Structures are given as C-alpha cells and as structure tokens.
Amino acid sequence: MEIWKEFSFDAAHLLPNVPEGHKCRRLHGHTYTVRVFVRGEPDENVGWIIDFADIKEAFDPIRERLDHYYLNEIEGLENPTAEMLARWIWQRLAPRLDGLSRIEIQETCTSGCTYEGD
C-alpha cells in the first residue's frame, strides 16, 4: 500500500544548459507541487503506514530551504530542472523518512516528474 502527502512552494530559477533564446533560460518562477509517497503495510494497531504529520515533519526543513529562494544558488541545484529537483529532494528526504517510495514534482499544471530513487 502507498500513501502520499502533498506540499507546495514558490521558487525562481533558470535553466543554464538549454540553448540561448529558450524561454527557460530566462529567470522565471513556479509554484511547485511536491507529492511525497510512502509505501508499507498499515500498522495493525493504529491502522496507518505512517502518520501524515511525520511526513510533514520530515519534509518541512527541505521545503523551507526551497520556498521563495532562487534554486540555482542552492548547492546541487545549479541546473534546477524538475528531474534534478526531484532527485535533490529524494537525497535529503530518504534518510529521514522510512518507506519513501517516490517523489512527484509538478512544475506547472501540465508538466512534472516522478522519481523513485536510484
């Protein structure tokens, strides 16, 4: 069984490795949506895999590091594509959250990325 909790944050970025003239090479921002998925079996006593509050507690420091920042200035996000952002979040969240099974990043209402670890 898998559960998820959704978060959002606002941030600016540009993509330095796309061709000159590409719209994503210009500074712009997004309201990102992040879904954090946890896989496991519900505990027989409490009936859940993990308390949603525990997912929030694990993700909050990561969200605080990203929200209203220029992503390109964050170490490891010099080329902050949705794919690189999903991996960056995974690397910081996995040690804090048992059962982490995937990260979904939605950059716009029609575009996103799913990452399931290395």
C-alpha positions, 0 to 999 in steps of 0.5 A, a space after each residue: 500500500 502507498 500513501 502520499 502527502 502533498 506540499 507546495 512552494 514558490 521558487 525562481 530559477 533558470 535553466 543554464 544548459 538549454 540553448 540561448 533564446 529558450 524561454 527557460 533560460 530566462 529567470 522565471 518562477 513556479 509554484 511547485 507541487 511536491 507529492 511525497 509517497 510512502 509505501 508499507 503495510 498499515 500498522 495493525 494497531 493504529 491502522 496507518 503506514 505512517 502518520 501524515 504529520 511525520 511526513 510533514 515533519 520530515 519534509 518541512 526543513 527541505 521545503 523551507 530551504 526551497 520556498 521563495 529562494 532562487 534554486 540555482 544558488 542552492 548547492 546541487 541545484 545549479 541546473 534546477 530542472 524538475 528531474 534534478 529537483 526531484 532527485 535533490 529532494 529524494 537525497 535529503 528526504 530518504 534518510 529521514 523518512 522510512 518507506 519513501 517510495 517516490 517523489 512527484 514534482 509538478 512544475 506547472 499544471 501540465 508538466 512534472 516528474 516522478 522519481 523513485 530513487 536510484 
